Amino acid sequence: MLVFRHLPIHACPPIALAIGNFDGVHLGHQALLDDLVTVAKQQGLISAVLTFEPHPREFFSPSDAPARLTTLREKLELFDAAGVEKVFVCPFNKHFAKISAQDFMHNILMESLNVKSILVGDDFRFGAKRTGTLEDITAAGFDLINQPQINLAGQRVSSTRVREALADGDLTLAKSLLGRAYSISGKVVHGAKRGRQLGFPTANIHMRHERPALNGVYAVKLCHAQFEGEQLDGLPSVANLGVRPTIAGIPKLLLEVHALDFAGYLYGQHVHVQFLHKLRDEMKFDGLDALKAQISRDVEQANIYFG
């Protein structure tokens, strides 16, 4: 899969294009990507995705934008797994936000990307102030494929619904909406080694965003491409995602993972943390001894969960 951080100056070979934010790449997004790959093959086109960074709501209103479900890297990995051939990551900035619907269709879709077929969700709007409609796309002569709403248990599958499930600690519902366990990926970095001092060494995962869709203590699996044998499915672990309120002076968001039976070297490695079961909310304790006792209970509960 080829990834472009800018729009081409000269026209591309003709493409079928899916457009959207794709935050979470949930079942609805996956259905759209499946249709994209199928249509591209049927019409002899290149399958491509146009997505935006940052999320438009993060640009317009960063203080109350929704929590990110996926980083850009995570989205790209999921696009690649779906069989997409090209991804155009469009910087969403002040200039792009002012592009009219007509200019977006003519200058970007026609002249730059050479789009023949467009695949979007049924609520898609585009252009400055979201004035562009599906009818405008059809009137401009594009082959429009409108993805119908995907439902689960009688309700629409959406990024908002995934966020709500994660915020409620309902990881089973989140997994059903995503078609996979919710995960966060990142590089293992050096921390203060406090977990090791307490007898529970942790892998500290660098967080790309400061407002995750969930927090607390979880039974998780720590996954890495180089694990072998029984480890290939991921290491049963306990994770704390939060700000460590018991330890003064550390307001920064941290994702710390303690593998239940692993002593290898992971610093600098890119790992995935699959969230499987919520153990408790993050809590403040009266000192490190109380914290250590609770971590012992968390490990015990995780061992019970993993059998």
Contacts in CASP RR format, 6 or more apart in sequence:
PFRMAT RR
TARGET T0000
AUTHOR 0000-0000-0000
METHOD contacts of the structure
MODEL  1
MLVFRHLPIHACPPIALAIGNFDGVHLGHQALLDDLVTVAKQQGLISAVL
TFEPHPREFFSPSDAPARLTTLREKLELFDAAGVEKVFVCPFNKHFAKIS
AQDFMHNILMESLNVKSILVGDDFRFGAKRTGTLEDITAAGFDLINQPQI
NLAGQRVSSTRVREALADGDLTLAKSLLGRAYSISGKVVHGAKRGRQLGF
PTANIHMRHERPALNGVYAVKLCHAQFEGEQLDGLPSVANLGVRPTIAGI
PKLLLEVHALDFAGYLYGQHVHVQFLHKLRDEMKFDGLDALKAQISRDVE
QANIYFG
1 76 0 8 1.000
1 79 0 8 1.000
1 80 0 8 1.000
1 83 0 8 1.000
1 84 0 8 1.000
1 85 0 8 1.000
1 86 0 8 1.000
1 87 0 8 1.000
2 85 0 8 1.000
2 86 0 8 1.000
2 87 0 8 1.000
3 76 0 8 1.000
3 86 0 8 1.000
3 87 0 8 1.000
3 89 0 8 1.000
4 86 0 8 1.000
4 87 0 8 1.000
4 88 0 8 1.000
4 89 0 8 1.000
5 89 0 8 1.000
5 91 0 8 1.000
6 91 0 8 1.000
7 88 0 8 1.000
7 90 0 8 1.000
7 108 0 8 1.000
7 112 0 8 1.000
7 113 0 8 1.000
8 112 0 8 1.000
8 113 0 8 1.000
9 112 0 8 1.000
11 111 0 8 1.000
11 112 0 8 1.000
11 113 0 8 1.000
11 114 0 8 1.000
12 46 0 8 1.000
12 48 0 8 1.000
12 86 0 8 1.000
12 112 0 8 1.000
12 113 0 8 1.000
12 114 0 8 1.000
13 46 0 8 1.000
13 114 0 8 1.000
14 45 0 8 1.000
14 46 0 8 1.000
14 114 0 8 1.000
14 115 0 8 1.000
14 116 0 8 1.000
15 40 0 8 1.000
15 45 0 8 1.000
15 46 0 8 1.000
15 47 0 8 1.000
15 48 0 8 1.000
15 86 0 8 1.000
15 113 0 8 1.000
15 114 0 8 1.000
15 115 0 8 1.000
15 116 0 8 1.000
16 36 0 8 1.000
16 39 0 8 1.000
16 40 0 8 1.000
16 43 0 8 1.000
16 45 0 8 1.000
16 46 0 8 1.000
16 47 0 8 1.000
16 48 0 8 1.000
16 115 0 8 1.000
16 116 0 8 1.000
16 117 0 8 1.000
16 118 0 8 1.000
16 119 0 8 1.000
17 36 0 8 1.000
17 48 0 8 1.000
17 49 0 8 1.000
17 50 0 8 1.000
17 109 0 8 1.000
17 113 0 8 1.000
17 115 0 8 1.000
17 117 0 8 1.000
17 118 0 8 1.000
17 119 0 8 1.000
18 32 0 8 1.000
18 33 0 8 1.000
18 36 0 8 1.000
18 47 0 8 1.000
18 48 0 8 1.000
18 49 0 8 1.000
18 50 0 8 1.000
18 84 0 8 1.000
18 118 0 8 1.000
18 119 0 8 1.000
18 120 0 8 1.000
19 49 0 8 1.000
19 50 0 8 1.000
19 51 0 8 1.000
19 118 0 8 1.000
19 119 0 8 1.000
19 120 0 8 1.000
19 124 0 8 1.000
19 126 0 8 1.000
20 49 0 8 1.000
20 50 0 8 1.000
20 51 0 8 1.000
20 52 0 8 1.000
20 120 0 8 1.000
20 124 0 8 1.000
21 51 0 8 1.000
21 52 0 8 1.000
21 55 0 8 1.000
21 56 0 8 1.000
21 159 0 8 1.000
22 29 0 8 1.000
22 49 0 8 1.000
22 51 0 8 1.000
22 70 0 8 1.000
22 75 0 8 1.000
22 78 0 8 1.000
22 79 0 8 1.000
23 55 0 8 1.000
23 66 0 8 1.000
23 68 0 8 1.000
23 69 0 8 1.000
23 70 0 8 1.000
23 75 0 8 1.000
23 159 0 8 1.000
24 69 0 8 1.000
24 70 0 8 1.000
24 74 0 8 1.000
24 75 0 8 1.000
24 78 0 8 1.000
24 159 0 8 1.000
24 162 0 8 1.000
24 178 0 8 1.000
25 33 0 8 1.000
25 70 0 8 1.000
25 74 0 8 1.000
25 75 0 8 1.000
25 78 0 8 1.000
25 79 0 8 1.000
25 178 0 8 1.000
26 157 0 8 1.000
26 158 0 8 1.000
26 159 0 8 1.000
26 162 0 8 1.000
26 177 0 8 1.000
26 178 0 8 1.000
26 179 0 8 1.000
27 150 0 8 1.000
27 152 0 8 1.000
27 157 0 8 1.000
27 177 0 8 1.000
27 178 0 8 1.000
27 179 0 8 1.000
28 147 0 8 1.000
28 150 0 8 1.000
28 157 0 8 1.000
30 82 0 8 1.000
30 179 0 8 1.000
31 147 0 8 1.000
31 150 0 8 1.000
32 119 0 8 1.000
32 120 0 8 1.000
32 121 0 8 1.000
32 147 0 8 1.000
33 49 0 8 1.000
33 79 0 8 1.000
33 82 0 8 1.000
33 83 0 8 1.000
33 84 0 8 1.000
34 82 0 8 1.000
35 119 0 8 1.000
35 145 0 8 1.000
35 147 0 8 1.000
36 47 0 8 1.000
36 49 0 8 1.000
36 84 0 8 1.000
36 119 0 8 1.000
37 47 0 8 1.000
37 82 0 8 1.000
37 83 0 8 1.000
37 84 0 8 1.000
39 45 0 8 1.000
39 47 0 8 1.000
39 117 0 8 1.000
39 119 0 8 1.000
39 145 0 8 1.000
40 46 0 8 1.000
40 47 0 8 1.000
40 85 0 8 1.000
40 117 0 8 1.000
41 47 0 8 1.000
43 116 0 8 1.000
43 117 0 8 1.000
43 143 0 8 1.000
45 116 0 8 1.000
45 117 0 8 1.000
46 85 0 8 1.000
46 86 0 8 1.000
47 83 0 8 1.000
47 84 0 8 1.000
47 85 0 8 1.000
47 86 0 8 1.000
48 84 0 8 1.000
48 85 0 8 1.000
48 86 0 8 1.000
48 87 0 8 1.000
48 88 0 8 1.000
48 113 0 8 1.000
49 79 0 8 1.000
49 84 0 8 1.000
49 86 0 8 1.000
49 87 0 8 1.000
49 88 0 8 1.000
50 87 0 8 1.000
50 88 0 8 1.000
50 90 0 8 1.000
50 113 0 8 1.000
51 75 0 8 1.000
51 87 0 8 1.000
51 88 0 8 1.000
51 89 0 8 1.000
51 90 0 8 1.000
52 89 0 8 1.000
52 90 0 8 1.000
52 91 0 8 1.000
52 92 0 8 1.000
53 72 0 8 1.000
53 89 0 8 1.000
53 90 0 8 1.000
53 91 0 8 1.000
53 92 0 8 1.000
54 92 0 8 1.000
55 65 0 8 1.000
55 66 0 8 1.000
55 68 0 8 1.000
55 92 0 8 1.000
56 92 0 8 1.000
56 97 0 8 1.000
57 65 0 8 1.000
57 66 0 8 1.000
58 65 0 8 1.000
59 92 0 8 1.000
59 93 0 8 1.000
59 97 0 8 1.000
60 97 0 8 1.000
66 159 0 8 1.000
66 160 0 8 1.000
66 163 0 8 1.000
67 163 0 8 1.000
67 167 0 8 1.000
67 209 0 8 1.000
67 211 0 8 1.000
67 212 0 8 1.000
67 213 0 8 1.000
68 208 0 8 1.000
68 209 0 8 1.000
68 211 0 8 1.000
68 212 0 8 1.000
68 213 0 8 1.000
69 159 0 8 1.000
69 162 0 8 1.000
69 163 0 8 1.000
69 166 0 8 1.000
69 182 0 8 1.000
69 213 0 8 1.000
70 78 0 8 1.000
71 185 0 8 1.000
71 186 0 8 1.000
71 208 0 8 1.000
71 209 0 8 1.000
72 89 0 8 1.000
73 185 0 8 1.000
73 186 0 8 1.000
73 208 0 8 1.000
74 183 0 8 1.000
74 185 0 8 1.000
76 87 0 8 1.000
77 185 0 8 1.000
79 87 0 8 1.000
88 113 0 8 1.000
90 96 0 8 1.000
97 128 0 8 1.000
98 128 0 8 1.000
99 107 0 8 1.000
99 108 0 8 1.000
99 127 0 8 1.000
99 128 0 8 1.000
100 127 0 8 1.000
100 128 0 8 1.000
100 131 0 8 1.000
101 126 0 8 1.000
101 127 0 8 1.000
101 128 0 8 1.000
101 131 0 8 1.000
101 132 0 8 1.000
101 133 0 8 1.000
101 136 0 8 1.000
102 136 0 8 1.000
104 126 0 8 1.000
104 127 0 8 1.000
105 136 0 8 1.000
105 137 0 8 1.000
105 140 0 8 1.000
105 142 0 8 1.000
106 140 0 8 1.000
109 115 0 8 1.000
109 118 0 8 1.000
109 140 0 8 1.000
109 142 0 8 1.000
110 140 0 8 1.000
115 142 0 8 1.000
116 142 0 8 1.000
116 143 0 8 1.000
117 142 0 8 1.000
117 143 0 8 1.000
117 144 0 8 1.000
117 145 0 8 1.000
118 137 0 8 1.000
118 142 0 8 1.000
118 143 0 8 1.000
118 144 0 8 1.000
118 145 0 8 1.000
119 145 0 8 1.000
119 147 0 8 1.000
120 134 0 8 1.000
120 137 0 8 1.000
120 144 0 8 1.000
120 145 0 8 1.000
120 146 0 8 1.000
120 147 0 8 1.000
121 146 0 8 1.000
121 147 0 8 1.000
122 134 0 8 1.000
122 146 0 8 1.000
122 147 0 8 1.000
122 148 0 8 1.000
122 149 0 8 1.000
124 134 0 8 1.000
124 146 0 8 1.000
125 131 0 8 1.000
125 132 0 8 1.000
125 133 0 8 1.000
126 132 0 8 1.000
134 144 0 8 1.000
134 146 0 8 1.000
137 144 0 8 1.000
138 144 0 8 1.000
149 156 0 8 1.000
150 156 0 8 1.000
150 157 0 8 1.000
151 157 0 8 1.000
152 176 0 8 1.000
152 177 0 8 1.000
155 161 0 8 1.000
157 177 0 8 1.000
161 177 0 8 1.000
162 174 0 8 1.000
162 177 0 8 1.000
162 178 0 8 1.000
162 182 0 8 1.000
162 213 0 8 1.000
163 213 0 8 1.000
165 171 0 8 1.000
165 173 0 8 1.000
165 174 0 8 1.000
165 177 0 8 1.000
166 174 0 8 1.000
166 182 0 8 1.000
166 213 0 8 1.000
166 214 0 8 1.000
166 275 0 8 1.000
167 213 0 8 1.000
167 214 0 8 1.000
169 214 0 8 1.000
169 278 0 8 1.000
171 181 0 8 1.000
171 182 0 8 1.000
171 218 0 8 1.000
171 275 0 8 1.000
171 276 0 8 1.000
171 277 0 8 1.000
171 278 0 8 1.000
174 182 0 8 1.000
175 181 0 8 1.000
175 182 0 8 1.000
181 221 0 8 1.000
181 274 0 8 1.000
181 275 0 8 1.000
181 276 0 8 1.000
182 213 0 8 1.000
182 214 0 8 1.000
182 274 0 8 1.000
182 275 0 8 1.000
183 223 0 8 1.000
183 272 0 8 1.000
183 273 0 8 1.000
183 274 0 8 1.000
183 275 0 8 1.000
184 205 0 8 1.000
184 207 0 8 1.000
184 212 0 8 1.000
184 241 0 8 1.000
184 255 0 8 1.000
184 272 0 8 1.000
184 273 0 8 1.000
184 275 0 8 1.000
185 205 0 8 1.000
185 270 0 8 1.000
185 271 0 8 1.000
185 272 0 8 1.000
185 273 0 8 1.000
186 205 0 8 1.000
186 206 0 8 1.000
186 207 0 8 1.000
186 208 0 8 1.000
186 270 0 8 1.000
186 271 0 8 1.000
186 272 0 8 1.000
187 205 0 8 1.000
187 206 0 8 1.000
187 268 0 8 1.000
187 269 0 8 1.000
187 270 0 8 1.000
187 271 0 8 1.000
188 203 0 8 1.000
188 204 0 8 1.000
188 205 0 8 1.000
188 206 0 8 1.000
188 266 0 8 1.000
188 267 0 8 1.000
188 268 0 8 1.000
188 269 0 8 1.000
188 270 0 8 1.000
188 271 0 8 1.000
189 204 0 8 1.000
189 205 0 8 1.000
189 206 0 8 1.000
189 267 0 8 1.000
189 268 0 8 1.000
190 204 0 8 1.000
190 267 0 8 1.000
191 204 0 8 1.000
192 250 0 8 1.000
193 201 0 8 1.000
194 247 0 8 1.000
195 201 0 8 1.000
195 202 0 8 1.000
195 256 0 8 1.000
195 258 0 8 1.000
196 202 0 8 1.000
198 288 0 8 1.000
198 291 0 8 1.000
198 292 0 8 1.000
198 295 0 8 1.000
199 292 0 8 1.000
200 258 0 8 1.000
200 292 0 8 1.000
200 295 0 8 1.000
200 299 0 8 1.000
201 258 0 8 1.000
202 240 0 8 1.000
202 256 0 8 1.000
202 257 0 8 1.000
202 258 0 8 1.000
203 222 0 8 1.000
203 256 0 8 1.000
203 257 0 8 1.000
203 258 0 8 1.000
203 259 0 8 1.000
203 266 0 8 1.000
203 271 0 8 1.000
204 254 0 8 1.000
204 255 0 8 1.000
204 256 0 8 1.000
205 255 0 8 1.000
205 256 0 8 1.000
205 257 0 8 1.000
205 271 0 8 1.000
205 273 0 8 1.000
207 253 0 8 1.000
207 254 0 8 1.000
207 255 0 8 1.000
210 253 0 8 1.000
212 241 0 8 1.000
212 253 0 8 1.000
212 255 0 8 1.000
214 241 0 8 1.000
214 275 0 8 1.000
214 278 0 8 1.000
215 241 0 8 1.000
215 242 0 8 1.000
215 281 0 8 1.000
215 282 0 8 1.000
216 240 0 8 1.000
216 241 0 8 1.000
216 242 0 8 1.000
216 278 0 8 1.000
216 279 0 8 1.000
216 280 0 8 1.000
216 281 0 8 1.000
216 282 0 8 1.000
217 238 0 8 1.000
217 239 0 8 1.000
217 240 0 8 1.000
217 241 0 8 1.000
217 278 0 8 1.000
217 279 0 8 1.000
217 280 0 8 1.000
217 281 0 8 1.000
217 282 0 8 1.000
217 298 0 8 1.000
218 238 0 8 1.000
218 239 0 8 1.000
218 241 0 8 1.000
218 275 0 8 1.000
218 276 0 8 1.000
218 277 0 8 1.000
218 278 0 8 1.000
218 279 0 8 1.000
219 236 0 8 1.000
219 237 0 8 1.000
219 238 0 8 1.000
219 276 0 8 1.000
219 277 0 8 1.000
219 279 0 8 1.000
219 301 0 8 1.000
219 302 0 8 1.000
219 305 0 8 1.000
219 306 0 8 1.000
220 237 0 8 1.000
220 238 0 8 1.000
220 239 0 8 1.000
220 257 0 8 1.000
220 273 0 8 1.000
220 274 0 8 1.000
220 275 0 8 1.000
220 276 0 8 1.000
221 233 0 8 1.000
221 234 0 8 1.000
221 235 0 8 1.000
221 236 0 8 1.000
221 237 0 8 1.000
221 273 0 8 1.000
221 274 0 8 1.000
221 276 0 8 1.000
222 234 0 8 1.000
222 235 0 8 1.000
222 237 0 8 1.000
222 257 0 8 1.000
222 259 0 8 1.000
222 262 0 8 1.000
222 271 0 8 1.000
222 272 0 8 1.000
222 273 0 8 1.000
223 233 0 8 1.000
223 234 0 8 1.000
223 235 0 8 1.000
223 271 0 8 1.000
223 272 0 8 1.000
223 273 0 8 1.000
223 274 0 8 1.000
224 234 0 8 1.000
224 266 0 8 1.000
224 269 0 8 1.000
224 270 0 8 1.000
224 271 0 8 1.000
224 272 0 8 1.000
226 269 0 8 1.000
227 234 0 8 1.000
227 235 0 8 1.000
231 262 0 8 1.000
234 274 0 8 1.000
235 259 0 8 1.000
235 260 0 8 1.000
235 261 0 8 1.000
235 262 0 8 1.000
236 259 0 8 1.000
236 260 0 8 1.000
236 261 0 8 1.000
236 302 0 8 1.000
236 303 0 8 1.000
236 306 0 8 1.000
237 257 0 8 1.000
237 258 0 8 1.000
237 259 0 8 1.000
237 260 0 8 1.000
237 262 0 8 1.000
237 273 0 8 1.000
237 302 0 8 1.000
238 257 0 8 1.000
238 258 0 8 1.000
238 260 0 8 1.000
238 279 0 8 1.000
238 295 0 8 1.000
238 298 0 8 1.000
238 299 0 8 1.000
238 302 0 8 1.000
239 255 0 8 1.000
239 256 0 8 1.000
239 257 0 8 1.000
239 258 0 8 1.000
239 273 0 8 1.000
239 275 0 8 1.000
240 254 0 8 1.000
240 255 0 8 1.000
240 256 0 8 1.000
240 282 0 8 1.000
241 253 0 8 1.000
241 254 0 8 1.000
241 255 0 8 1.000
241 256 0 8 1.000
241 282 0 8 1.000
242 253 0 8 1.000
242 254 0 8 1.000
242 255 0 8 1.000
242 282 0 8 1.000
243 250 0 8 1.000
243 251 0 8 1.000
243 252 0 8 1.000
243 253 0 8 1.000
243 254 0 8 1.000
243 282 0 8 1.000
244 250 0 8 1.000
244 254 0 8 1.000
244 282 0 8 1.000
245 282 0 8 1.000
245 283 0 8 1.000
245 284 0 8 1.000
246 283 0 8 1.000
246 284 0 8 1.000
246 285 0 8 1.000
246 287 0 8 1.000
246 288 0 8 1.000
246 290 0 8 1.000
246 291 0 8 1.000
255 273 0 8 1.000
257 271 0 8 1.000
257 273 0 8 1.000
258 295 0 8 1.000
258 299 0 8 1.000
260 299 0 8 1.000
260 302 0 8 1.000
260 303 0 8 1.000
260 306 0 8 1.000
276 305 0 8 1.000
277 305 0 8 1.000
279 298 0 8 1.000
279 301 0 8 1.000
279 302 0 8 1.000
279 305 0 8 1.000
280 298 0 8 1.000
283 294 0 8 1.000
285 291 0 8 1.000
285 294 0 8 1.000
END
